[in-house]
Amino acid sequence: MARRYALLLGLLLVCSLSACDGPLVGEWRSDKKLGNDKRNSLSIASDSTGTATIYATPASDHSVWTAFEFNVSWGPDAEEFDLAMNCARGPCDNNDFVMECIVIDEQNGETEKLECDARGNWQGYVFDWERREE
């Protein structure tokens, strides 16, 4: 228990000194509207938590859209951020997954984008995000 606590404390100290959460924290939305004329949303907090709403269709009927709500926990992993997406609402059976994300600056940092690759049942789903304008 003490070893686990020391490891967690060390990670938090490293992150606070290096501002490792800076580029990820904030409000994001899918960079394009979906077929239901909505956008996915992702909210990331500096305490390594967040929430997301993601819309998807079943393979059998692409006209039926379902909203999935996720609780997010995340941490840095070298140059990427790993987001653990835990299904909180929707047809959650086997829909927890992990996204590996990188932050990309474009046009001299004026537009920030987040590109993610998902694992599990969500592999192949396009997760390209942009900062949500306030």
C-alpha positions in Angstrom: 0.0 0.0 0.0 2.8 2.4 0.9 4.6 1.6 -2.4 1.4 2.3 -4.4 0.9 5.6 -2.5 4.5 6.7 -3.2 4.2 5.9 -6.9 1.0 7.9 -7.2 2.5 10.8 -5.3 5.5 10.7 -7.5 3.4 10.8 -10.7 1.3 13.7 -9.4 4.5 15.6 -8.5 6.0 15.0 -11.9 2.8 16.1 -13.6 2.5 19.2 -11.5 6.1 20.3 -12.2 5.9 19.6 -15.9 2.4 20.8 -16.5 1.7 17.5 -18.3 -2.1 18.0 -18.3 -2.1 21.5 -19.8 -2.8 20.8 -23.5 -5.5 18.2 -22.8 -7.6 20.0 -20.2 -10.6 21.7 -21.6 -13.7 21.3 -23.7 -13.5 19.4 -27.0 -16.0 18.4 -29.7 -15.8 16.2 -32.7 -14.3 18.1 -35.6 -17.2 17.3 -37.9 -20.9 16.9 -37.4 -22.2 13.4 -37.4 -25.0 12.0 -39.5 -27.5 12.9 -36.8 -26.3 16.6 -37.2 -24.7 16.5 -33.7 -21.2 16.4 -32.4 -19.5 14.2 -29.9 -18.3 16.1 -26.8 -15.4 15.6 -24.4 -14.7 17.5 -21.2 -11.3 17.0 -19.6 -10.5 18.2 -16.1 -7.0 18.8 -14.6 -7.7 16.2 -11.8 -7.4 13.4 -14.4 -11.2 12.9 -14.8 -13.7 13.9 -17.4 -16.9 13.1 -19.2 -17.9 12.4 -22.8 -21.0 12.0 -24.9 -20.4 9.9 -28.0 -23.1 9.0 -30.6 -23.0 5.8 -32.6 -25.2 3.6 -34.8 -25.5 -0.2 -34.7 -24.0 -2.0 -37.7 -27.4 -3.3 -38.6 -29.1 0.1 -38.9 -27.1 3.3 -39.6 -30.2 5.5 -39.3 -30.6 4.8 -35.5 -28.3 6.9 -33.3 -27.6 6.1 -29.7 -26.0 8.4 -27.2 -23.3 6.9 -25.0 -22.2 8.8 -21.9 -18.8 8.0 -20.5 -16.9 8.8 -17.3 -13.2 9.5 -18.3 -10.0 8.9 -16.4 -6.8 9.7 -18.0 -3.0 10.0 -17.6 0.0 10.9 -19.6 2.0 8.2 -21.3 5.1 9.7 -22.9 3.9 11.8 -25.8 0.3 10.4 -25.7 -2.6 10.6 -23.3 -4.5 7.5 -22.4 -8.2 8.1 -21.8 -10.1 5.2 -20.0 -13.6 5.5 -21.3 -16.1 3.9 -18.8 -19.6 3.7 -20.1 -22.1 5.3 -17.6 -25.2 5.5 -19.7 -26.4 3.9 -22.9 -26.1 0.2 -24.0 -23.0 -0.2 -22.0 -22.4 -4.0 -22.4 -18.7 -4.3 -23.5 -18.5 -0.6 -24.4 -15.7 0.5 -22.0 -12.6 1.3 -24.0 -9.3 3.1 -24.0 -8.4 6.0 -26.4 -4.7 6.9 -27.1 -4.7 10.6 -27.9 -2.2 13.2 -29.0 -2.7 16.9 -29.1 -1.8 18.6 -32.4 -1.4 22.4 -32.8 -2.1 23.9 -36.2 -1.7 27.4 -37.6 0.8 28.6 -35.0 -1.1 27.1 -32.1 -4.3 29.0 -32.9 -6.3 25.8 -33.6 -5.8 22.8 -31.4 -6.8 19.3 -32.4 -6.9 16.1 -30.5 -6.5 12.8 -32.5 -7.4 9.6 -30.8 -7.2 5.9 -31.6 -9.6 3.6 -29.8 -9.3 0.0 -28.7 -11.9 -2.6 -28.1 -15.4 -2.4 -29.6 -14.7 1.3 -30.6 -11.7 0.5 -32.8 -12.2 2.0 -36.2 -14.5 4.8 -34.9 -13.1 8.2 -35.9 -12.2 10.2 -32.9 -10.9 13.5 -34.2 -11.6 16.4 -31.8 -11.2 20.2 -31.9 -11.3 22.7 -29.0 -14.8 23.8 -28.4 -15.1 27.6 -28.8 -16.7 29.3 -25.8 
